[in-house]
């Protein structure tokens, strides 16, 4: 790469804490809404991973490796 990206593009992704894993709470979320939440979370995780790979490509070792969810 010829030019170094701006500093704001070389920041590791911030991953928020997920939803509570209490089975009684999950049972209250309608199935279609729950499926939508899962799709959004997976898309966010994919974008965060790509961002971190780009940052690490420019400045190796900047972002810690994140274990994929089961």
N, C-alpha and C positions, 0 to 999 in steps of 0.2 A: 504494500500500500504506500503510495507516495506521501500523503499527508496524514498526520495524526488527527483522529476525530476530536471534536470539542470535548472538554472535560465532562459536560453533562451526559455525553454519550458513553463515557468510560466509567460509569457507575454501576456496580453490581445491583441486580434486581433485589427488591425487598419483597420477601414472601410473608404475607400475613398468616397469623395462626388460623387454622381451619375451624369449621363448625364443631360444636360439641359432639362427641361420639356416643352419647347416651342413647341406647336403643329406644327408650320411651319417647325421646324427643324426635328421633328420626321417623318413628311410626306416625307422628302427627303431620308430617310434611306430605302433601298429596304427591302421588307417584310421578305425574308429569312435571310438577314443579321441582321435585328432587332430581329428576333426570336432567332438567335444564341447569340446575345448580352444578351438577357433576360435569356437564359439557362446558360450562363457563370456567370451572376450576381447572379442567384439563387444558383448555385453551390458554388460560393465564399461565399455567405451569410451563407449557410449551414455549410461550413467548419469553418467559423469564429465563428458561434454559438457553434459548437462542441468544438472548441479550448477554448472559454470562459468558457463553462461548465466544462471542464477539469481543467482549472486554478482555478475556483471557488471551485471545489471539493477538490483540494489540499490546497488552501488558500482562505477560504470562504470570499466573499465580495470584492474580488480583482477587478473583472470586473463588470461594471454596466450592468444592464439588458437592452437589446435592444428591442424596440417594433418591431414586425414583420411588414413588408410592406403589405399594403392592397392588 
